[in-house]
Amino acid sequence: MIRSIILGLDGAVPYTMFEGARSGRLSNLARLLARGVHANALPFPAAVTPGNWASVATGAKPITHGISDFSLHIPGQPFTDHVNAFDPGVCEAEFMWDALSRQGLKCATISYPGALPRRCEGHIAVGNRGMPGENCEHWTAASAAGYAAGIVLDGPYGWREQMDVETAAPESWTNLPADCVPRAQASLGIAAANPGWSGALEVLALLVSAAGGDRLVIAPRADYESRLADLAPDEWSDVITADFSRDGRPVEVQFRLRPRVIDAAAGKFALYASAIYPTAEFSDPPEAGQALARRLGPYRDTLSLSRLLTGWLDADGPLDLFREQGVWQARAALELVNDGVAAVFSKWHAFDKFYHFFFHAIDPVSPLHDPAQFDHFERIHLGIQAIADEMIGIILDGMDDETVLVVASDHGLTPSVRQASVNNFLHQAGYIVADFAPGGNAVIDWSRTRAIMHPFTQIWINLKGRDPQGAVEPEQYDALRDELIEALRGWRDEDGRRVMAEVFKIEDGGFYGLGHPRDGDIRYFTAPGISVYRNVAVTSNGTLVQATRGPYTGDHGSSRPSTRFGRGSETAMFAMTGAGVARARERRGPVFLCDIAPTLAHLMSVEPPGNCDGAVMRDLLA
C-alpha cells in the first residue's frame, strides 16, 4: 500500500524556496523538484494557519469546514465573544485521520492543528495542538523563561520576559576545577507554570571566573561534581530532566539552558531556559510518544522566537531549537510510516514565526528596513530554509518506492508596511456608536451600532432576529451592506492610496471557498502590504491607517491569496514526489490546498474524507 508523508512548513514563501532550489542552495528541495512536481498553492481566505491546514487535511473549503480566520464569531452569540479556531470541534469537516481510521488504517499527526483531542482509534496524535504561540497547549509544562541578575533584556518594545533573581556571595563549593574562581551565586526555581502541572527543579547558579572566560555552573547543591551544566555565554546545556507532576501523576520533563550574558565579577547574568516539555509523554496514545522518544530522543514542541527579539537568544539559539524540532519531526514521520502508519501530517512553524517578527529586516520594501541589519537576519532566514531542506533530505533518503512526500505551506507572509483599523473607520463613519471610558477603552452602544469588524477580516451587520442586541431591521440588511461596501471601496489613506483591494458580500465569496454561516456578512481584501490584524479595537485616537511600527512587521491573511509583495506572498508552496507522481513537472497555475487530501487518497487507493470539496490533481500524476 502507498503511504503518505505531509511535511508542513507553516508560512514558507514559494518564491524564495523555489529560487533556493533552482540556485542549488536548497539541494534536497531541488532533488524533490527533479523527482516530482511543484506549484504555487492558493490558500483560502483568510490566509491563516487553522483554516488552511484544515483544508489540507480534510480536502474541504472554508464553506464546508467553517474556519476562515484565526478566531470565529458564532452567529447568535454576542459580538464581545469569539471562538479560537484551534479549539476542539470547531472544524466541521472530516479529517484524513478520521477517514483512514474508519477504513481500518492508522494515521499520525505531529503538532498539527485540529489533531487534539483525538477522536478515533486509528489516530496517533504527537505533540501539541498546532497553535503558533510561545506557550502552546497541549503538553507543555512551562513556556521558555529568562532568569536575570542585574540585567534587563526587553528588546525594542519593552517586553519584560524575565524573572529577576539576586546574587550573593557564593557558598563554599567543593570539587571546583583549579582555574575556577567563584564570584557570586543565585538560587533558581525552574518550575511548572501551566494548568494541571506542578513541580520545580531548585538549583544553584554559580558565576565563576575561569581561564577561558566567565562561566555559569548550574547544580542542585554546592558541589561541582553534581553539576547539571557548566556553560559559557551562548552555549547550550545538554538536556536536563526533572520529575514534575501533571494532574497528580508523576511525569519526567526536560529542558535546556543557554546563558546570554555572564559577568562574574559584577555578579550579573542572563540565563535562557527553553520550554519545559515531557521527556516521553507527549502523545495520545502515550505509548507512541514513548516509543519515538526511545528511538529519536526527546521532542520539544513550543518554538520561542520572541526571545531573539528581546535579546535572550543570539542568532544561533533559535536556529538550534528550530533544527532540533524539525529534524525530529522528519525522522519521526519516517519511523511512523515504517511502523505501518498510512499517513503522517506534520507542521513546523519556524518560517511563520521568523517572518512575523523580522520581515522588515530582510525586505527593503518595509519602511522599518535597516540595511545594516540585513546580513545578520538574512543569515537566520537562510538558516531556516537550510533546516527545511535538511528535513526534506531526511525523508527523501529514508522513504521507499511505496511512499509519497508532500511538502506544503498553508500560506506565505508579506512585509507589513501599513496597518489599517477597520473598526475606527466604521466608528468615524457612524456605523459603530461608542463612548470612551477614562482609560480610553471604547464602550460600544450596541442598540445604535449597525456593523462591526469581528474578529478580523469579517464585517457583521448587527441584525435584529439574529444578533442578541440587533439594531438593523432585516429589510435594511441588503441596502446597508451595499452602502458599507461602497464606503470601504472608497477608503483612501492620507496619501490618497486605496486601502481595500476588494470588498464583497459573503454570497459572492464562493469563488474563494467562502459562504459558511460563520464567514461574516461582508468580506474584504486589503491592498498589498496593509494588515488589519493588529488594529482591532475602536480607539479614542481614531487612527485609520498608520505605518507599521512592529513588533509584527510581517503578516498574512489580510490581502488576496494570490498577493505577491516585496520578497513575500500570501501564496503558499506545494511540491510532491513519490509513488504514482509525475517527474520534473511544474504546474503552470496554482494548486488549491483542498486538492491535496483527495489526491493522496487517490494515490493510496482509499476513500477521501467525507466532506471533501477538492479534486484529484490528475495532471500531476504519472
N, C-alpha and C positions, 0 to 999 in steps of 0.2 A: 504493500500500500504506500502511496505517496504521502509524505508528511510535509508540514509547512512550518517555517520559522518567520515570524514577522518582527523585524528589528526596527522599532520605532524611535526615531531621532526627533524629539519634540523641538519644533522651531527651526529645523535645518532649512536653509535657503537653497533652492535648487541651483541657482545660477553660480553661486560660489562653490558649491560642492562639485557640480559637473565640470566647472572650469578647472578645479583642482585635479580631477581625474584626467582631463584632456592634457594638462601640463605634465602629468606623470608624478606630481607631488602626492596625490592620493592613489597610490599604486593598486591597492586592493579594490577600491571602487572602480578603477579603470579595468581591472580584471573582470569585475562583475558586469560592467557595461559591454565588454567584448564577448562575454559568455551569455549575455541575456538581453533584456530590453529596458528602456528607460523613457521617462517623460516628465514634464511638469505635471503637478496634480492640483486640481482646483478644490480647495476646502469649501465647505458650506458656511454661509454667514450665520452668526458672526464667526470669523475665522479664529476660533479659540479652542483650547485643549479639550474640555469634556465632550462637546458635541461632535467634534471631528474624529476623535479616537473612537467614539461610539459608532460613527458611520463606518470606520474601518472594520470594526469587529462585528457589526450587525448587518452591513450591506444596506442600511436604511438611511434615508434623508431626514433632516430635522422635522419635516411634516409628519413623519412616521414615528421617530423615536422621541421627539418632543424636547430636544436640547438644542437651543440656538443661541446660548450665551453662557457666561460663567455663572450667573445667578438667574433664577427664573421667577417670574410672577405667575401665581396661580389665579386665574380669573375667579372673582368672587371673594378673594382674600383682600385685606386692606393693603393699600399701596405702601404702607410702612413695613410690610412683611415681604420676605423673599425666600426662596429655597436654593440652597447650594446645589449646583448642577452635578457635583460629585457625590451627593447623598445617595444612600441605597434606595433603589426602587424608582429613581427619577426617570431612567431610561425605559421607554415603553415598548421597545423592540427586543426581539430575542437575540442574545449574543451567540457568537460562534461556539463558545464553550458549552452553552446550554444545548445548542443544536447537535453538537457532536456527542454530548453525554446521552441525549435521548436516543442516539443511534448506537449506543454501547461503546463509544470511544472516549479516550481521555484527551483533555486539552489543558494547557497550563498558561498562566499569566504571570508576568513579573512586573510589579509596580505599575499596573495598568488600570486606568480609570474604569470604573464600573464593575471591577472584579470582586469587590468585597461589599457585603458579606457573600460568601459562597452559597449558591442555591442548589447545586446539583452534584451528584456523587462523582461524576467523571471529571470535575473541575479541580485543578490544583492551583491555588492562589498563593503566589510567593510575593512577599514584600508588601508595601503599604498600598493605599488606595489610589495612587497616581496623582495626588494633588501636588501643585508646584511650590508650596510654601516652604518655609525654613524649619517648620516643626510639624511634619506631616503624620497624620494617623496612618497606620493602624497599630503598628508595633512599637513605635519609638518611645523610649522611656524618658528622654530629655533631649531638647534641641542642643545644638552646639553652644558653647559657653566661652566667655573670656574672663580670666582671673587676673586682676591688675593690682600692683602695689606701687603707688606713687606715680602712676602713668594714666593718662586718659587718651583712648583711641576712639574717636567718634566720627571720623571722616568728614566730608564736606557738608553733610546735612545734620550734624549734631546727634546722630543716633548713638545712644549710650548702651552699647551691647556688652556690658561688662559687670562683673561683681568685684567690688573693691575689697581688698584684704590689706592687713597691716603686717609689716615685717618687724622683727625684733632681733635682739642678739641671739645667735644660734645656741642651741644646746650643745652639750659635749658629745659629738658624734664619734662613733667607733668605726674602725676599718676604712677610714678615708684614704685614698691614694696620697702618696707623699707630696705630690705637687698641688694638691687641692687645699686652698686656704678658705675656711668657712667665713662668710661675711655677714649673712643675715638669714633669717628663717621666717616662714609663714606657715600657717595651718590652712588647709583647703578641705572643703567637703564637696566632693564631686557627686552630685545627688540626682535622684529621680525627680521629675517635676510634673509629668503628665498624669492625668486622672487614672486611678487604678494602680499606679506604680508607687513603690516606696523603696527606700534603701539609699545608702550613701557610702562612698569609699572615702574614709578620712585619711589624709596623707599629710606629710610634711614636705614643704618646698624649700630646699636649701640652696642659697646662692653662694657659689664658690668662685674664687679666682684660681685659675689653673694655667699651666704653661702655654696652652694653646688658646687661651682666652676665657672669658667668663662662661660659666655653665650653670645649669639648674638641675639639681638632683631631686627626684621625686621618690619618696619612700614612706612606708607605713609607720616607721619608727626611726629613731636617730642612729641607724646602723647602715652604713653604705652597702653592706652585703645584702640587705633586704630591699635594695632599690628596685623600683619599677621602671625607672628611666634615668638617664644621665645625658643631658641634651645641651647642645649649643643652639644659638638662635637659628630659626628656620630649619630645624632638624626634627624629623618625626620620631616619636617613640615607636616601639613595637606595639602590637595590640595588647591592651591591658584589660583584664577581665575582673569582674566583681560579682558578688551574689546579691541580687536585688529580689524584690517580690512584686508580683502582679496579681491583684485580687486575692492576696493572701497566699499565693503559691510561689515557691522559690523559682527564680529564673536567672540563669547566668547571662550577664550582659557584657558588652565590650565597647571600647572606645580607644582613641589615640590622642596623644598630646603633641603640641608643637609650640615652643616658645617663639615669640616675635621679638621681644626685647629682653635683654638681661644686662643689668648694670649692678654688679655685685657690690662694688664699693659704696654706691649710693643706696643700696637696699631696694632697688626698683626692678620690677619685671612685669611682662605681659605674657600670659600663657593661654593659648587656644586649646580648648578641649572639643573634640568632634562630638557629633550627636551620639547619644548612648543608645545602643540597639542590642537586641538579644543575640547571643552567640549562635544559637541554632533554632530557636523557636520563633520563626518569623514567617510562618506559612500556615495555611489551612488546606488539608490536614497537616498537623505539626510534623509528622514523620518525613514529609517531603523536604522541608527546610533542613531538618536534622541530617538527612542523607546528603543533601547538597553541601552543607557546611563541612561534613566529614571529608568530602572529596575536594572541595574548592576553597575551603577556609570560610571565614565569616563574611557576611554581607552587611553593607551599611546603606540604608535606603536614602535618607534625607541628605540632599546636597545643599550646602550652605555657601552662597556666593556673596551675601551681604557683608560677610567678614572681610572679603577682599576690598570692598568699597570703604569700609571703616578702618582698614589698616591692620586688622587682626591676622591676616594671612598675606604673605608675599605672593608673587605671581605663580610660583611653583606649587604652593599649598593646595589651591583648589584643583589645579590640573592633576595632582596626585590623587585627590579624592574622586575626581571625575573618572580617571582611568581605573582606579580600584573598582568602582561600581560598574563601569561599562564593560570591562574585561570579564568581570564576574558574570554579568548578565549574558554575554555571548557564550561563555563556557557553560553556563547553566542551561541555556537553550539547547546546546548540543547534548548535554547529559540527559536532558528530559526526553528529547526525541529518540535517543539511543535506548532509553528505558521503555519505549513503547508509546510515548505521548504522540498523538496525531498532529497537534498544532501547538505552537508556543507564541503568545503575544507578549512582547516586552516593550517597555517605554523608558527612554533615557532622556533626562531633562536638561542636559548641560547647555545646548545651544540657546534655548529659550531664556535661561537664567542669565547667560552672558549678554545676550543682545538687549534684554530689558535694561540692564544697568550700564552697559558700556558701548552701545551702538554709536553714540556721539564720538567716542574715542577713535573709532576706526572708519568713520564716514565723514568726509568733508562737507556733505550736504547739511549736516547738523550745525546750527548756529553756536553750539557749545563746543565744537571741534577745536582741539588744540594740536596742531601738527607736531609739537614737541612730545606729545604723549603717544603718537601713532605707533611707533615701533614697539613700544612696551606692550600695548594692548593688542596689536596685531599678532605679536608672538603668542599671546594667550589664545587668541582666536584661531590661529593656525594649529596651536596645540590641541584644541578641542576637535578640530577637523581630523588631526592625526589620530586621536584616540578613536573617533568614529571609524576611521579607516582601519585601524587595528582590530576593532570589533568585527568589521566586515571580513577581514582576512582570517580571523579565528574560525568563523563559521564556514567560509569558503573552503578552508583547508580541512575542516572536520566533517563536512556534510558528504553524504554518499549520493549515488545516482538516483535515489528514490526520494530526494528531498528538494523542496522549493524554498528559496530565500527571497523574501520581500524586504526591501529597505525603503522606508517611507517616513515622511513627516506629516504632521497634522495641519501645519500652517508654517509660513515664514514670519519674519518680522521686518519692519522698516524703521528708519530713523523717525523719531517723533520730533517734528520741527515746531508745531504749534499744538496747543490744547484748547479745545472748544467746550464751553459749558452750554449744553442744550437746555438745561433747566433754567439757567439765567436768561437765555433767550426767550423761553416760554413765559417766564415771570415778567420780563420787561414788555412783552407783547400782550400781557393781560390774561394769558391762559392759565397761569398759576397765580393765585392770590395768597400773599403771605405777609406777615409782620415779622419783626426780628426781635428776639429776646436780647437782654443786656449783653450777653456774651457773643452775640452775632448770629446765633443759630436761628434758622427760619422756622416759623410756626405757621404751617400751611392751613389755610381756611378751606377745607375740603368741600364745604357747601357752595363755594363760589369758584373752585378750581375746576377747569374744564378738561385739561390734558396735562400729562406729566411724562417725562422720560423715566422709565423704571424697568429693570435695573440699569441697563447701559445703552443698548442700541435699539430699544423698543420705545415707541411712544404709545401710550394708552389714553383713550378717551375715558373720562370719569363718568361712566354711563349708568344712568338710573336703571334699576332692574337687574344689573349685573354686579356693580361695584357697591360695597356697603354704604358709602357716602356719596353715591352718584349725584351729579349735578346737571348732566346733559340728558335731555329727553331723547328717546330712541329715534324720533322723527328728525332730530337735528344731527344725528350721527354722521351721515354721509357728507352733508354740507360742511360740517365742522372739519372733517378730515380733508376735504378739498381746500378749505381755507388754510389749514395748517400746512399742507403740502406746498401751496404756493408761497406761503411766508418763508418756509425753510429753504425752498429753492432760490428765493431772492436774498438770502442771508449773505452778506459780504463782511469781510473783516475791515479793519481801519484803513487798509491799503487798497480796498476795492476788490480783493480776491474772493472768489467763491468759496464758501465753507463746505457746502454739500455738493457731492458729485451726482447723487441720485436720491430721490425721495419718492416712496410709492406706498400704496395701500397694500395691506398684507395679502389680499386676494390676488394681487399682481406679482406676488413673490414666488409663485410656483416655479418659475424659471430657475430660481436659486434654491429650490428644495424647501421653501418655507410655506407655512399655511396651517401649522398646528395651532390649536386654541391658545397655547402659551406663547405664541410668537409675536404678540402685540397687535395693535391696530394700524400702525404706520411703522415702516422700517426705512432706514436711510443708509447711505454710504458717504463718508466724508471725502473731501479731496485728499489726494496722497499727502502723507506727512502730518495729517491732523488726527489727533487722538481724542476720544471722548471719555476714556475710561478713568481719567484722573481728576475730572471735574464734574462730579455727580450732584452735589448738594446745591441748593439755591443759596447764594451768598449775598451778604449785605453790600459788598463792594460792586456787585453787578457786572463783574468782568465777563465778557463774552468770549473773546479769543485772546490768548496770550502766548508768548514764546515759551517753549518748553524749558523748564528750569531743573528738571530732574526730581527724584532720582531715576524715574523711568524714562530714559532717553531713547529707548526703542520700544515699539508697541505693535500690536496686531489686533485685528477684529473690527476696526472702525471703517476701513475702506473696502472697496470691491475685492472679491477673492482673487481677481486677476491683476491686482495692482503691483507694479514694479516701481520702486522709488529709491534713488541712491544705490547703495550696494545691496539693498534688501528687497523683499517682496512679501506680499500676503500669500502668494502662491507657494505650494508645498512641493516636495520632491517625491519621486517614485522610481524604483528600479527593482527588477525581478530577474531571477535566474534559477535554473534547475530543471527537473524532470518535466517535459512537455512544454517548455518555454522556448520561444524563438531565440536566435542568437544574433548579437550585434545589430539590434533594431531599435531605432529611436522613433517614437510616435510623433507625428507632425503636430497634432493637437494634444491637449491635456487629457489625463485620465481624471475620473471622478473618484473620490475616496470611497464612495459606496460601491464601486465596482470591484474592490479588492476581495471582499468576502465571497461573492458568487464565483469569481474566477478561481480562487483557491478551492472552493467546494467542487467546482467542475474538475479541476486537476486531480483532486483527491477522490473523486467518484463518490461523494457523499451529498446528502441533501443540504442546501444552503439554509441559513437561518430563516425562520418562518415569516419574518416581516421584511424580507429583502426587497429593496427597490432597485438595486443596481443590476448591471448586466455583465455577462461574461465577456472579457476583453479578448475576443477570438482573434483579432488582428495581431495580438502579441504572443500567440501560441504557435508551437511548431507544427 
